[in-house]
Amino acid sequence: MSFSTFQFHPAVAAGITAAGFSSPTPIQAQAIPLLMQGQDVMGLAQTGTGKTAAFALPLLHRLMTNKGSGLRALILAPTRELAEQIYKDITILARQTRLRSVTVYGGVGLNPQVQKLRKGAEIVIACPGRLIDHMNRGNVDFRHLEALVLDEADQMLDMGFAPDIRKILKQLPRERQTLMFSATMPAEIRKLAFEALRKPVVVKVGETAPADTVRHVHFPVAQDMKTPLLLKILRETEIASVLVFTRTKQRAKRLGEALARAGYGATSLQGNLSQARRQAALDGFRSGKFQILVATDIAARGIDVSNVSHVVNFDIPMTADAYIHRIGRTGRAERNGEAFNLVTTDDRPILRTIDRLIGTPIEQRILPDFDYNRAATAKPLRAAAERPASAWKSLRKTARHPNGFQGRVL
């Protein structure tokens, strides 16, 4: 199938060419025709399957085909990073349309956003909290709104945005097209979909599980040995770029600093950073200036980097759904990726849940020449220059972990 099948407005078709798209992904092929017909759509697909273009292209076509003025489309996103990524994607696709877009999120000054809103924009991409700030100040006018997009709706609910979303919904015109995209479909999402959408068509691509281009591995380890083990894993693995997830902001900061001291090009992304520093970290990771980005879950869906070779769960996420979102950062665009999980004894229950989600037990690896009983601070961190160029060797035999885990030895 070609994008020409959809008969987009010529200016939108030019944007597709500028973006270098050749053929639609499965979620695009199924959702776009329904959206072009004006249907409300609930889209379920794995992270990294092209959901942004699935809603952006029909949205741009609608705005170009129908005459109108003022704010005509609202896109809600859970994080600043995702809002910026959607803005960048739409900017490319809308290059020939003269349609204007504005991002609205917290952590930056309010006045520059006010000025952009007053100049006029057909599309606003917003995080719910900051959008309500502008609503309370009378900076947004929804009278001409034609379309609403709730992107990554499950994460917005996980982050506690349900009251804000419902407050926003009450201010929007009832006659509108509503699109909801999500990686998972828990009960709370079904409830929100019932409130926001009218007779939606559900489009589901694949299972609610990590992409099959990702290989999953877990490493049993005590909590205080995670950093030395991670350094050894990195030294013995051929990596392009690595996204490391931690559970807390403080741990992300400390781990990023430890990796940098060990000689890696590493930085961290967490909520205590200013927006400028967060953007600098993301831009540096995208450009290759930083090979490793240590992040909390704020980055789980806001990073669009096609060449992430490895995702490392330094801390296992609390839910299987969160695991999907994290792992979705690798194995994108039909590339292969690996997911490394550092697992303590306390993590075993959630690991079993993830096993069921994937459909098979995650492969366990134990490093034969790593001293699992050594104190974490007994030896200084060795420099990245000691890392050999070879990849992991093939599995050879089975051994018992000093802490009682049974697993394969490399």
Sequence and secondary structure as in RCSB ss.txt:
>XXXX:A:sequence
MSFSTFQFHPAVAAGITAAGFSSPTPIQAQAIPLLMQGQDVMGLAQTGTGKTAAFALPLLHRLMTNKGSGLRALI
LAPTRELAEQIYKDITILARQTRLRSVTVYGGVGLNPQVQKLRKGAEIVIACPGRLIDHMNRGNVDFRHLEALVL
DEADQMLDMGFAPDIRKILKQLPRERQTLMFSATMPAEIRKLAFEALRKPVVVKVGETAPADTVRHVHFPVAQDM
KTPLLLKILRETEIASVLVFTRTKQRAKRLGEALARAGYGATSLQGNLSQARRQAALDGFRSGKFQILVATDIAA
RGIDVSNVSHVVNFDIPMTADAYIHRIGRTGRAERNGEAFNLVTTDDRPILRTIDRLIGTPIEQRILPDFDYNRA
ATAKPLRAAAERPASAWKSLRKTARHPNGFQGRVL
>XXXX:A:secstr
  GGGG   HHHHHHHHHHT  S  HHHHHHHHHHHTT  EEEEE TTSSHHHHHHHHHHHHHHHS   S  EEE
E SSHHHHHHHHHHHHHHTTTT   EEEE SSS HHHHHHHHHH  SEEEE HHHHHHHHHTT    TT  EEEE
ETHHHHHHTT HHHHHHHHHTS SSSEEEEEES   HHHHHHHHHH SS EEEEES SS  TTEEEEEEE  GGG
HHHHHHHHHHTS  S EEEE SSHHHHHHHHHHHHHTT  EEEE TTS HHHHHHHHHHHHHTS SEEEE GGGT
TT   TT  EEEESS  SSHHHHHHHHTTSS TT  EEEEEEE GGGHHHHHHHHHHHTS  EEEE TTS TTS 
TTSS    GGG  S       EEEE TTS EEEE 
